[in-house]
Structure formats: C-alpha cells, structure tokens
Amino acid sequence: MAALGKIRSRGVTLIIIIGIGLFAFIAEEAFRSCDSTRNSQRQQIGEVLGESISYEEFAKLVDEAQDAMKLMGQDNLTDDQLNQLRDQVWQSYVQYKLIENECDKLGLTVTDNEMQNVLNEGTNQMLLSTPFVNRQTGRFDANQLKQFLAQYNQMKTSNPEAREQYESIYKYWNYVEKSLRQQLLIQKYNGLLAHCFLSNPVEAKMSFKDENEESQIQLAAYPYNSVQDSKVKITESDMKAKYDEMKPRFQQIIESRDIKYIDVQITPSAADRAALLKQFKGYAQKLSEASDPTDIVRKSTSLVAYLGIPVGKEAFPTDIAAKLDSMSVGQTLGPVENKQDNTLNVIKLVAKQQLPDSVQFRAIQVGGTTPDEAHQRADSIVKALNGGADFATLAKKYGQEGSEQWLTSRQYEYTNTMDNDTKNYLNTLMTAAPKEVKNVKLTQGNIILQVLDRRNMVDKFTAAVIKHTIDYSKDTRSAIYNKFSSFVSANQTPESIEKNAAKSGYQYQEAKDVTTAQHNVAGVRSTRDALKWLFEAKEGQVSPMYECGNNGDNLLLVVCTKIHPAGYRGLDDPQVRDMVKAEVMRDKKAEVLIAKAKGAKSIAAAKAKGATVQTVNQVTFAAPVFVQATGASEPALSGAVSATKAGQFSSHPVKGLAGVYQFQIMKKAMNGAKFNETAQEAKERQKAMQYAGNFMNELYIKGKVVDNRYLFF
C-alpha cells in the first residue's frame, strides 16, 4: 500500500515521463519515414506528369539503348557520346510519356494488327536496322523474325554456346519492338493533330494572291537612328507599361543561374616540353636502327599500338596517315608535333604493299595430341589437296564445314594487341594467291588455308608509331595548383576575387543562364560536382576549388552571381531591362518621326521633310520588305503595301522595326505563276502545322517535367 501511495503521489510526473517516451517513439518512426522518403527522392532522376522515374529505371533504359548501339557496331562510346545518348533517351522518354497521356484521353492505341501490318510491309527505317532484312528485297522479312524466335526458344535449352549471341539479338529485337510501338503511337497522335488543320479553296486563292501579287513602290524612309537617343526621355512608368505588354516573352520554364568563374588549365612548362623532346629524339634514333620495332614501341607506351602487319591508312590517326604516302620504306620521321591533339610523334615506315581489302577463303583447323602430330597431319592434308582432293570433303572428315567466308580489313586492323600466331595467319591470308593452299604452323597446331578471292587492292602500311601527349610534369602541376589554391584561400568573397584575379594573372569570366540540362560548367569536362554545388548555392556564394577537366588538368572556381527561378523574369533583370528599354526607345522615336511625317501628301513632300527615298520592286504580302535605307526587313510595311491600291499614297505613316515609312504604289500586278488549288491547300495546311509546332513545349510545361539527371551523371 505504501508503494501504491508513492506511485499515486508522483502520478503527474509518471504521466509526463510516459508521454515523453511515447512522443519520442512516434517521432523516431516519423523521422525514419521522412528519412526513407528523402532517400527515395534522392534516387529520382526526374518526374513527368507527377510520375517519378528512378535512377535504376533510367539506367536500364540507357543500357537498352547502349546495347542496341553495340549490336549495330557502335561500341566504346566516348563521354560526350554517352551524354548525348542519355539526352536522347531522356527526351524520348519525356516525349512518349506526354503524348501517351494525351492518347489515353483520346482513346488512341497501337493494336497488334497495326504492328503486324508494319512488320509485313517491312519498310520502316527502324526495322531495316535489324538482322532480319532480306538481302534480295532490301525489306524487313517477318518470316526471318519468326524463324529466329523459334530458334531462340530451342537454343535456350539445346545450345548453351550460341545462347549468348541469340540472347543479345533477342534483347535488341525487344528494344526495337518497344521503340516501334512508341513511334507508331506518336505518329498516330501527330497525324490526328495534323488533320485538325484544314484548308479550303478560298484560303488557297487568298494565299496565292498574297505570294504572287507584286507591287512596285516609291518608299520614303525615316530611320530611327536619325533621332538621337539623348533626345528621348524614358520614364519608369514607360518601362513598366512596356514590360507588362512584353511579359510573355520573358517566361522561362526551368531555373537557370548566372555565374562568374576562373578556369585555370594546367599546361606543360618549357622545361616539360624540352624533356619530352629529348626523349623523343632518343626514340627516333632507336627506331631508325632497329630491325624489329616491337619492343621499342611497347616500352614507350605509345598511344598507337604496333601490330607488325600491313594495315590501311584509315587504321592510323589522321595526322600519321597523312604522312605515310610521302615516306619511303625504312625512313624514320620525327619528332613531329601535332597541335590538334597536343602530341609528339615519331614514325618509322617498315613496309608498304598493295594488298586486298577483303579476302574470301576457307580453312581446316588441324590439331593433335602434340604440336608435332598436328604438323604431320597438316602436311598430309596439304599433300592430298595438292593431289586433287576435295577441300569440303576433307574438312568434314575432320569435323568441320570448310565453308567459304570473308575477312575484311576492319575485322582486324583496329585491335590493340596481336600475338605471333595471329600475325602469321593474317599475313598468309593477305599474301596468298587465289586457289593457293597454305599450311600455317601455329603454336598448338596448324591451319590449312585456301584463298578463293581477293577484292579491292589498296596500299597497306606496316608502320611503327610512337605518339605521346605533351603533358605537364608533377612539379609543374604542383606549382600551378599551389599558386591557385593560395589565391582561392586568400579571396573568399566575390568582390575580392574580382579585384585580385587579374593581378594574380587569372581571367575572371562570366556565363549566363546555366541550367541543369548542361553536362558541365563553363564548357569544362568532369564538372558534375561543381554543377551540383551551383544549384544548391545562394546568390553571392563562392565555391570550393574543383579539380576537373581531362584527368584533372583544370582547376575551377565558381561564384553564383544570380538565380533565375522558373517563371517570369522581372524588370530588374539586366537582360530584360535592356530589351524593354530598346522597345520603349523605338516607340518614342516612332512617335517623333510619325509627327514629323504627318502632313506629307506625296513622296516629294516626304523627301522635303528629310526622308530617304528609294524604289522597291516585287513587294508581296507573304514576304517582309527589305529596306536598304534602314538595313532591316519590315513585315508591317509589306502588309500596308498589300492593303493600298495602285496609284495611292499611304495616308498614314507605317511604324516599322527600324524606321517609319511612307510610300506611293507605282504598279501592282500578278506575276506569271500558275495557281494549283490542291498544291496550295496542302501548302497552307503545312504552314498551319508549323505554327502549331510548339505543341510539345506546351505539353512539357503542363506536364511539370522535373529533370534531376545532373545529380547522377
């Protein structure tokens, strides 16, 4: 009872303790939930129509596109090419999502029958990039596809060795099929939109008249530059009124930022260049004396591998290929600097031969328990073939097809390494005469070759090339790094950086309207961290120093000078203010010049008021008049001329883009063009479609697209 009384006496305290515990438990769960949500958001590449796409989902789409490019022979993409591919995948994804949403509202779909019709027709460009093209017709062959799919299902269980190749083609087909369905849906939507724009015979006749009724005029021009800017008074209310009128022009759909920056590129010093030149003179001496340059090129770690076999000029870098024709066999050239790729080069031409670009041959591989046994067996096969034995029959005896096949230069010229067996094999194929049987000895066996045909004889070169980038030394990098690092440490405000940059030998540059859609900052490679920093920074904030560029050969400092959020830019924006001021200035000058022209009833009277007079021919409503006196094209003048009868003088001065104008119609008549109603109607429909061509931009804005790719790539 005493214990119970003690608990009751402290009841309030216990309730508070229990309440705090419960709140802590609930808060912990809420924090975990929020943290989980934030982690999920951090993995989002972007958002379309409120639907997010994760990094994994987008990466899968990119991988599919990259695998498709590999199957088409486009492998080993550069960073720029990979960025371009990601952009294409993102744009295709966004476009399809936006149009798919519109199609869902309209009930538009692509049916299986429509897909089958496209496959049967076989002319779609996407289908022509597949392996299922009939060589005779040049069209996609749906039967070949069916055969492949049937074989694919069999290969999955019966032939594990062929499974990988079939799997890659199967994935590629799935990619093509999906892309084709999306393409057809987009085409269907565009087609529906196109048929919303109609033309008729009345419109066709009017537009034909607008294009072909030509006027000859006497033109009196009062250029705006004849009024001095200092004579024009512009008030803030004028600026505000014009801004309100022009405001739709200043809408931006994504956030952008203005920056100032210092980009320091680390370059080789004079001492670095001298040391490399000395090294290359040594390479040149060694190559000129060597009978086999293989080890010299390998030890030099040249950017160009030495294969030791003849290859076409296109297999060499362009600067090397350009010198081969002028060199004699045995000559060593260099050191030669190439400023375009910033390299030093030494070249030795070992051999030059006329050889086929492609060879048709057949082969029998010969093995044995030992190399000697294989050699003896190969000798007997060669003897039999030379005695008249059938090649295919002998091949089948040794479990091979012995079928005809082609070898082209591109299949081997671009490799970086090649063993002696491969060199021996290729040299034999390239130099053997047609119908000649060759016995090629390999390390572990033999291969019997018979060349059947040689095509496209070209010059091929065996050349040893030592190519090295003219690079900076560690000491040079340290000196440049330490100097700039000290500058950054000593200047931590925008004002200090601007004041001291030039004194320290740095160029303080500016870039406007940087967006997250860009892949780098200030055109410098590998600046993703700087881009991420920029779009988290506040105005006036100074970044840390970034090591970026190619292999860290740039040092970058960024200042965020202005943030332009999505929406309408205000009149306080310098670029907007300059545009608005120019328009107000034009309006004010037009008022002055219109008042000056008022009262003129003829070209002579206009000239007396100071106008510049000229004759202008072939003025039509459909094309703006180019006025030499003001150096501008004037659409308003074309409209006014079209509305004025022959012989009349313009009763009201015309306000143009570069001046005020008055004119006299001297002659007005149709030119000799013939009217084609059907063609003219089609032309007008096409014009209407062009005017509506920015519908995707409208869908993009309404779709509230969010692009966070810069956080990941």
C-alpha positions in Angstrom: 0.0 0.0 0.0 2.9 2.3 0.8 4.4 1.7 -2.6 1.0 2.3 -4.3 0.6 5.6 -2.4 4.1 6.7 -3.5 3.2 6.0 -7.1 -0.1 8.0 -6.8 1.8 10.9 -5.3 4.1 11.0 -8.3 1.3 10.4 -10.9 1.8 13.6 -12.8 5.5 13.0 -13.1 4.9 9.5 -14.4 2.4 10.7 -17.0 4.8 13.3 -18.3 7.6 10.7 -18.5 5.4 8.2 -20.3 4.1 11.0 -22.6 7.7 12.0 -23.5 8.5 8.3 -24.2 5.5 7.9 -26.5 6.3 11.1 -28.3 9.9 10.0 -28.8 8.8 6.7 -30.2 6.3 8.3 -32.6 8.9 11.0 -33.6 11.5 8.3 -34.2 9.1 6.4 -36.5 8.2 9.7 -38.3 11.8 10.6 -38.7 12.5 7.1 -40.2 9.6 7.5 -42.5 10.8 11.0 -43.6 14.3 9.8 -44.0 13.1 6.9 -46.1 11.1 9.3 -48.3 14.1 11.6 -48.7 16.3 8.7 -49.7 13.7 7.7 -52.3 13.6 11.3 -53.6 17.3 11.4 -53.8 17.2 8.4 -56.2 14.8 10.1 -58.6 16.2 11.0 -62.0 13.1 13.1 -62.7 9.4 13.4 -62.9 6.8 13.6 -65.7 3.1 14.3 -65.0 3.6 13.6 -61.4 5.1 10.2 -62.1 8.7 9.8 -61.0 11.4 7.7 -62.6 14.2 6.3 -60.5 17.9 6.1 -61.3 17.7 2.4 -61.7 14.8 2.7 -64.2 16.5 5.4 -66.3 19.8 3.5 -66.2 18.0 0.4 -67.6 16.6 2.5 -70.5 20.1 3.8 -71.2 21.6 0.3 -71.1 19.0 -0.9 -73.5 19.8 1.8 -76.0 23.6 1.3 -75.5 23.2 -2.5 -76.1 21.3 -1.7 -79.3 24.1 0.6 -80.4 26.7 -2.1 -79.7 24.8 -4.6 -81.8 24.9 -2.1 -84.7 28.6 -1.8 -84.3 28.8 1.4 -82.2 30.8 0.3 -79.2 33.1 2.1 -76.8 31.3 5.4 -76.6 33.2 8.5 -75.5 31.9 10.6 -72.6 30.4 13.1 -75.0 28.7 10.3 -77.0 27.4 8.7 -73.8 26.0 12.1 -72.6 24.3 12.6 -76.0 22.8 9.1 -75.7 21.4 9.9 -72.2 19.9 13.1 -73.5 18.2 11.2 -76.4 16.9 8.6 -74.0 15.5 11.2 -71.6 14.0 13.3 -74.4 12.4 10.2 -75.9 11.1 9.1 -72.5 9.5 12.5 -71.7 8.0 12.9 -75.2 6.4 9.5 -75.1 5.0 10.0 -71.6 3.5 13.3 -72.5 1.9 12.1 -75.8 0.9 8.8 -74.2 -1.1 10.8 -71.6 -2.8 12.7 -74.4 -3.5 9.5 -76.3 -5.1 7.9 -73.2 -7.5 10.8 -73.0 -8.4 10.3 -76.7 -8.5 6.5 -76.7 -5.6 6.2 -79.2 -3.7 3.0 -79.1 -1.4 0.9 -81.3 -3.1 -2.5 -81.9 -1.3 -5.8 -82.6 -2.8 -5.8 -86.1 -1.3 -2.4 -86.8 2.1 -3.7 -85.6 1.8 -6.7 -87.8 0.9 -4.6 -90.8 4.1 -2.6 -90.3 6.2 -5.8 -89.9 4.6 -7.2 -93.1 5.2 -4.0 -95.0 8.9 -4.2 -93.9 9.9 -0.6 -94.9 10.1 1.1 -91.6 13.6 2.5 -91.1 13.8 1.1 -87.6 13.1 -2.4 -88.9 15.8 -2.0 -91.6 18.5 -1.8 -88.8 17.7 -5.3 -87.6 19.4 -8.6 -88.7 16.1 -9.7 -90.3 16.4 -7.9 -93.6 16.0 -9.9 -96.9 19.1 -9.1 -99.0 17.2 -9.6 -102.2 14.3 -7.2 -101.5 16.0 -4.9 -99.1 13.0 -5.1 -96.8 12.4 -6.4 -93.3 11.4 -10.1 -93.5 8.8 -11.1 -90.9 9.4 -14.8 -91.7 13.1 -14.5 -90.7 12.0 -12.9 -87.4 9.6 -15.9 -86.8 12.3 -18.4 -87.6 14.7 -16.6 -85.2 12.2 -16.5 -82.4 11.6 -20.3 -82.8 15.3 -21.0 -82.9 15.8 -18.7 -79.8 13.4 -20.8 -77.8 15.2 -24.0 -78.8 18.7 -22.6 -78.2 17.9 -21.6 -74.6 18.0 -25.3 -73.8 19.8 -27.2 -76.6 22.8 -25.0 -77.4 24.3 -23.1 -74.5 27.3 -21.9 -76.6 25.0 -20.0 -79.0 22.8 -18.8 -76.2 24.7 -15.5 -75.6 24.6 -14.4 -79.2 20.9 -15.3 -79.6 20.1 -13.5 -76.3 21.7 -10.3 -77.4 19.8 -10.3 -80.7 16.6 -11.2 -78.8 17.1 -8.2 -76.4 17.8 -6.0 -79.4 14.5 -7.1 -81.1 12.6 -6.4 -77.9 14.1 -2.9 -77.8 13.2 -2.3 -81.5 9.6 -3.6 -81.0 9.1 -1.4 -78.0 10.5 1.7 -79.7 8.4 0.9 -82.8 5.2 0.8 -80.8 6.1 4.1 -79.2 7.0 5.6 -82.6 3.7 4.5 -84.1 1.6 6.0 -81.3 3.4 9.3 -81.6 2.9 9.2 -85.4 -0.8 8.5 -84.8 -1.2 11.4 -82.5 0.7 13.7 -84.8 -1.5 12.5 -87.7 -4.6 13.3 -85.7 -3.3 16.7 -84.9 -2.4 17.4 -88.5 -5.9 16.6 -89.6 -7.2 19.3 -87.2 -5.7 21.9 -89.5 -7.7 22.3 -92.7 -7.5 24.5 -95.8 -10.1 25.4 -98.4 -10.2 26.8 -101.9 -10.9 30.4 -100.7 -7.9 30.3 -98.3 -5.8 28.8 -101.1 -6.7 31.6 -103.5 -6.0 34.3 -100.9 -2.6 32.9 -100.0 -1.7 32.5 -103.7 -2.6 36.2 -104.2 -0.5 37.1 -101.1 2.5 35.3 -102.5 2.3 36.4 -106.2 0.7 39.9 -106.3 3.8 42.2 -106.6 3.9 45.9 -106.1 6.5 48.5 -107.3 6.7 51.3 -104.8 8.4 54.6 -104.1 9.5 54.4 -100.5 10.2 57.3 -98.1 12.1 56.1 -95.0 12.6 57.9 -91.7 15.2 55.8 -89.9 15.1 55.6 -86.1 18.8 56.2 -85.9 18.1 59.7 -87.3 16.8 60.6 -83.8 19.5 60.8 -81.1 19.0 58.6 -78.0 19.8 61.6 -75.8 16.7 63.4 -77.1 14.4 60.7 -76.0 13.1 60.7 -72.4 12.1 57.4 -70.9 10.3 57.2 -67.5 10.0 54.2 -65.2 6.2 54.1 -65.9 7.0 53.8 -69.6 9.3 50.8 -68.8 6.7 49.2 -66.6 3.9 49.5 -69.2 6.0 48.1 -71.9 7.2 45.2 -69.7 3.6 44.3 -68.9 3.0 44.2 -72.7 6.0 42.1 -73.4 5.9 39.9 -70.3 5.1 36.6 -72.1 8.4 36.8 -73.8 10.3 36.6 -70.5 8.9 33.3 -69.3 11.4 30.5 -68.6 10.2 27.0 -67.8 13.3 25.9 -65.8 15.5 27.5 -63.3 18.9 29.0 -64.5 21.8 30.6 -62.8 24.4 33.2 -63.8 28.0 32.6 -62.8 31.4 34.2 -62.8 34.4 31.8 -62.7 38.1 31.3 -63.0 39.2 28.3 -65.1 42.9 27.5 -64.8 44.2 25.0 -67.3 47.4 23.1 -66.3 49.7 23.1 -69.3 53.3 21.8 -69.8 56.1 24.2 -69.0 59.0 24.9 -71.3 61.1 22.5 -69.3 58.4 19.8 -69.6 58.4 20.2 -73.4 62.2 20.1 -73.6 62.4 16.9 -71.6 59.8 15.2 -73.8 61.5 16.4 -77.0 64.8 14.9 -75.8 63.1 11.6 -75.0 61.5 11.5 -78.5 64.8 12.2 -80.2 66.1 9.1 -78.4 63.0 7.1 -79.7 63.7 8.3 -83.2 67.3 7.1 -83.0 66.3 3.7 -81.7 63.6 3.2 -84.3 65.9 4.1 -87.2 68.5 1.5 -86.0 66.0 -1.3 -85.1 65.1 -4.2 -87.5 62.1 -5.0 -85.3 60.5 -2.0 -83.6 58.0 -4.1 -81.5 59.8 -3.8 -78.1 60.7 -0.1 -78.6 57.1 0.8 -79.3 55.8 -1.3 -76.4 58.3 0.1 -73.9 57.5 3.7 -75.0 53.8 3.1 -74.0 52.8 4.7 -77.3 49.1 5.7 -77.9 49.3 3.8 -81.2 49.9 0.0 -80.9 52.3 -1.7 -83.3 50.7 -4.8 -84.8 53.6 -5.7 -87.1 51.2 -6.4 -90.1 50.3 -4.2 -93.0 47.1 -2.2 -92.4 45.2 0.6 -94.3 45.9 4.3 -93.7 42.5 4.6 -92.0 43.7 2.4 -89.2 46.2 5.1 -88.1 45.4 8.5 -86.6 44.7 11.1 -89.3 47.9 13.1 -88.7 50.0 9.9 -89.1 48.0 8.7 -92.1 48.6 12.0 -93.9 52.4 11.4 -93.8 52.7 7.8 -94.8 52.3 8.3 -98.6 55.2 10.7 -98.7 57.6 8.5 -96.7 60.0 5.9 -98.2 60.3 2.4 -96.8 62.8 2.3 -93.9 62.5 6.1 -93.3 62.1 7.4 -89.7 60.3 10.7 -89.4 60.2 12.9 -86.3 59.9 14.1 -83.7 56.8 15.9 -85.1 54.4 18.0 -83.0 50.7 17.8 -83.7 49.0 20.8 -82.2 45.5 19.4 -82.9 45.8 16.5 -80.5 48.7 18.0 -78.5 51.1 15.2 -79.2 54.7 14.5 -80.2 55.2 11.7 -82.8 57.9 9.6 -84.3 57.1 7.3 -87.3 59.1 4.6 -89.0 57.7 3.1 -92.2 58.7 -0.6 -92.1 56.9 -1.8 -95.3 54.4 -0.7 -98.0 52.4 -3.2 -100.0 49.5 -3.5 -102.4 47.1 -5.9 -100.7 43.4 -6.8 -100.8 41.0 -5.0 -98.5 38.9 -8.2 -98.3 39.7 -11.9 -98.8 37.4 -14.9 -99.4 38.8 -18.1 -98.1 38.1 -21.5 -96.5 40.0 -23.2 -93.7 40.6 -26.5 -91.9 41.9 -26.4 -88.4 44.3 -29.3 -87.6 45.0 -30.4 -84.1 46.8 -33.4 -82.4 47.9 -34.7 -79.0 51.2 -32.9 -79.6 52.1 -30.0 -82.0 54.4 -32.4 -84.0 51.5 -34.7 -84.5 49.4 -31.8 -85.8 52.1 -30.6 -88.1 52.5 -34.1 -89.6 48.7 -34.4 -90.1 48.6 -31.0 -91.7 51.3 -31.9 -94.2 49.3 -35.0 -95.3 46.2 -32.8 -95.8 48.1 -30.3 -97.9 49.6 -33.2 -99.9 46.1 -34.6 -100.5 44.7 -31.2 -101.5 47.5 -30.6 -103.9 46.8 -34.0 -105.4 43.3 -33.0 -106.2 41.3 -34.0 -103.1 38.1 -32.0 -102.4 38.5 -29.3 -99.7 35.0 -29.6 -98.3 35.2 -33.4 -98.1 38.5 -33.3 -96.2 37.1 -30.6 -93.9 34.1 -32.8 -93.0 36.5 -35.7 -92.3 37.9 -33.6 -89.5 34.5 -32.5 -88.2 34.4 -29.1 -89.9 32.4 -27.4 -92.6 35.2 -25.9 -94.6 32.7 -23.3 -95.8 33.6 -20.1 -97.7 34.0 -16.9 -95.6 35.1 -13.3 -96.0 37.7 -11.5 -93.9 37.8 -7.7 -94.2 40.5 -5.3 -93.1 38.1 -3.7 -90.5 37.9 -7.0 -88.7 41.5 -6.9 -87.5 43.1 -3.5 -88.2 41.7 -1.7 -85.1 42.9 -4.2 -82.5 45.4 -3.1 -79.9 47.3 -6.4 -79.5 48.1 -9.3 -81.7 50.1 -12.5 -81.0 52.6 -14.1 -83.4 50.2 -16.8 -84.4 47.5 -14.3 -85.5 50.1 -12.2 -87.4 51.3 -15.3 -89.2 47.7 -16.3 -90.0 46.7 -12.8 -91.3 49.9 -12.3 -93.3 49.4 -15.6 -95.1 45.8 -14.8 -95.9 46.7 -11.3 -97.3 49.6 -12.5 -99.4 48.4 -15.9 -100.7 47.4 -16.2 -104.4 43.8 -17.3 -105.3 43.3 -21.1 -105.2 46.7 -21.5 -103.5 46.7 -23.8 -100.5 48.8 -22.7 -97.5 49.8 -24.6 -94.4 50.1 -22.2 -91.4 52.0 -23.5 -88.4 50.7 -22.3 -85.1 52.0 -22.9 -81.5 49.5 -25.6 -80.7 48.6 -26.9 -84.2 48.1 -26.0 -87.8 45.5 -24.3 -90.0 45.1 -25.1 -93.7 44.0 -22.1 -95.8 42.8 -21.7 -99.3 42.2 -18.2 -100.6 39.4 -18.1 -103.1 39.1 -14.4 -104.0 40.8 -11.1 -103.3 38.9 -7.8 -103.6 39.8 -4.1 -103.7 43.6 -3.9 -103.8 44.8 -1.0 -101.8 48.1 0.4 -100.3 48.7 -1.0 -96.9 51.5 0.1 -94.5 53.5 -1.6 -91.7 54.4 1.4 -89.6 55.8 1.8 -86.1 54.4 4.9 -84.4 55.3 6.4 -81.1 52.7 9.0 -80.1 52.6 10.7 -76.7 50.6 13.6 -75.3 52.7 16.6 -74.5 51.9 16.5 -70.8 52.9 18.5 -67.7 55.2 17.2 -65.0 54.3 16.7 -61.4 56.4 19.7 -60.4 54.6 21.9 -63.0 51.2 20.7 -61.7 52.2 21.3 -58.1 53.4 24.9 -58.8 50.2 25.8 -60.7 48.0 24.1 -58.1 49.7 25.7 -55.1 49.5 29.2 -56.6 45.8 29.0 -57.4 45.0 27.3 -54.1 46.7 30.2 -52.3 44.7 32.6 -54.4 41.4 30.9 -53.5 42.3 30.8 -49.8 43.0 34.5 -49.8 39.9 35.5 -51.8 36.7 34.2 -50.3 34.2 36.9 -51.5 33.0 37.8 -55.0 34.4 41.3 -54.5 37.8 40.1 -53.5 38.0 37.7 -56.4 37.0 40.3 -58.9 39.5 42.8 -57.5 42.5 40.5 -57.4 42.0 38.0 -60.2 43.8 40.0 -62.9 46.6 41.0 -60.6 47.3 37.3 -59.9 47.2 36.5 -63.6 43.8 34.9 -63.8 40.9 35.7 -66.1 37.6 36.3 -64.4 34.9 35.2 -66.8 31.1 35.2 -66.9 28.5 32.7 -68.1 24.7 33.4 -68.0 21.7 31.1 -67.8 23.5 27.9 -66.8 20.9 25.1 -66.4 20.9 21.6 -65.0 20.4 20.3 -68.6 24.0 21.1 -69.3 26.6 18.5 -68.7 29.4 20.8 -67.5 30.1 24.2 -66.1 31.8 26.8 -68.4 32.5 24.1 -71.0 34.9 22.3 -68.8 34.7 18.5 -68.6 34.1 16.5 -65.4 32.4 19.3 -63.5 29.4 17.5 -62.2 30.3 18.3 -58.6 30.6 21.9 -59.5 27.2 21.8 -61.2 25.6 20.1 -58.2 27.2 22.8 -55.9 25.9 25.6 -58.2 22.2 24.5 -57.9 22.4 24.3 -54.2 24.3 27.6 -53.7 22.9 31.0 -52.8 23.5 34.2 -54.7 26.9 35.6 -54.0 28.3 32.2 -52.7 31.8 31.2 -53.7 32.5 27.5 -54.5 35.5 25.4 -53.3 38.2 24.9 -55.8 37.4 22.0 -58.1 39.9 19.7 -59.9 38.3 18.8 -63.2 38.8 18.6 -67.0 40.6 15.7 -68.6 42.4 13.8 -65.9 42.3 16.8 -63.5 44.1 19.2 -65.8 41.7 22.1 -65.0 41.2 24.0 -61.7 37.9 25.8 -61.4 36.4 28.4 -59.0 32.8 29.4 -59.4 30.7 32.3 -58.0 26.9 32.1 -58.2 26.0 35.7 -59.1 22.3 35.4 -59.9 19.5 32.9 -59.6 16.6 33.0 -62.1 13.8 30.8 -60.8 11.3 29.2 -63.2 8.6 31.7 -64.1 8.7 35.3 -65.5 11.9 37.3 -65.3 11.3 40.7 -63.8 12.2 44.2 -65.0 15.1 44.2 -62.5 16.9 41.6 -64.7 19.5 43.5 -66.8 18.8 41.5 -69.9 15.1 42.0 -69.6 15.6 45.7 -68.9 17.8 46.2 -71.9 15.2 44.5 -74.2 12.3 46.6 -72.7 14.3 49.8 -73.0 15.1 49.1 -76.6 11.4 48.7 -77.4 10.4 51.8 -75.5 13.1 53.7 -77.3 11.7 52.5 -80.6 8.2 53.6 -79.6 9.3 57.0 -78.6 11.4 57.6 -81.7 8.4 56.4 -83.8 6.2 59.0 -82.2 8.7 61.7 -83.1 9.1 60.5 -86.7 5.3 60.0 -87.2 4.7 63.5 -86.1 7.5 64.7 -88.5 5.9 62.8 -91.4 2.4 64.0 -90.7 1.1 66.2 -93.4 3.2 64.8 -96.2 0.9 64.0 -99.1 3.4 62.8 -101.6 6.9 61.3 -101.9 8.3 64.7 -102.8 6.8 66.2 -99.6 8.2 63.3 -97.5 11.6 63.9 -99.1 11.4 67.6 -98.2 10.8 66.6 -94.6 14.1 64.6 -94.6 13.0 61.1 -95.7 15.4 58.9 -97.7 13.6 57.9 -100.9 14.2 54.7 -103.0 12.3 52.5 -105.4 11.5 49.0 -104.2 10.3 46.2 -106.6 8.4 42.9 -106.1 6.8 43.7 -102.8 4.4 40.9 -101.7 2.3 40.4 -98.6 3.9 37.0 -98.0 7.5 38.3 -97.6 8.8 41.2 -95.5 10.3 44.1 -97.5 14.0 44.7 -97.1 14.7 48.4 -96.8 18.3 49.4 -97.7 18.0 52.8 -96.0 17.4 51.2 -92.6 19.1 47.8 -93.2 16.0 45.9 -91.9 13.2 43.6 -93.1 9.8 45.2 -92.4 6.8 42.9 -92.2 4.4 45.8 -91.3 5.4 47.6 -94.5 4.5 44.5 -96.6 1.1 44.4 -95.0 0.5 48.1 -95.6 1.5 48.0 -99.2 -0.8 45.0 -99.8 -3.7 46.9 -98.4 -3.1 50.0 -100.6 -4.5 50.4 -104.1 -2.3 51.1 -107.2 -1.5 54.8 -107.6 -2.3 55.7 -104.0 0.0 57.4 -101.5 0.0 55.9 -97.9 -2.4 58.1 -95.8 -0.8 57.0 -92.5 3.0 56.6 -91.8 3.9 52.9 -91.1 5.7 52.2 -87.9 8.4 49.5 -88.6 11.2 47.7 -86.8 13.9 50.2 -87.9 12.1 53.3 -89.0 8.8 55.0 -90.1 7.8 54.7 -93.7 5.5 56.3 -96.3 5.1 55.0 -99.8 3.5 55.5 -103.2 2.2 52.5 -105.2 3.5 52.8 -108.7 2.3 49.5 -110.1 0.6 46.4 -108.8 0.1 43.1 -110.8 0.2 39.4 -110.5 3.4 37.7 -111.6 3.4 34.8 -114.1 3.0 31.9 -111.5 0.1 29.4 -112.2 -2.4 28.6 -109.5 -2.7 24.9 -108.4 -5.5 24.7 -105.9 -4.6 21.2 -104.5 -0.9 22.1 -104.0 -1.8 25.5 -102.5 -4.2 23.9 -100.0 -1.5 21.4 -99.0 0.9 24.2 -98.5 -1.4 26.1 -96.2 -2.0 23.0 -94.1 1.7 22.6 -93.8 2.0 26.2 -92.6 -0.6 25.7 -90.0 1.2 22.7 -88.7 4.4 24.7 -88.4 2.6 27.4 -86.5 1.3 24.7 -84.1 4.7 23.0 -84.0 5.5 24.1 -80.4 2.7 22.0 -79.0 5.3 19.7 -77.4 6.6 22.7 -75.5 3.1 23.4 -74.2 2.7 19.7 -73.1 6.2 19.9 -71.5 5.1 22.9 -69.4 1.7 21.3 -68.4 3.5 18.0 -67.7 5.5 19.7 -64.9 8.7 17.9 -66.0 11.4 17.7 -63.4 15.0 16.8 -64.7 17.4 15.8 -61.9 19.9 14.0 -64.2 22.7 16.4 -63.3 22.7 14.9 -59.8 23.7 11.5 -61.2 25.6 12.0 -64.5 
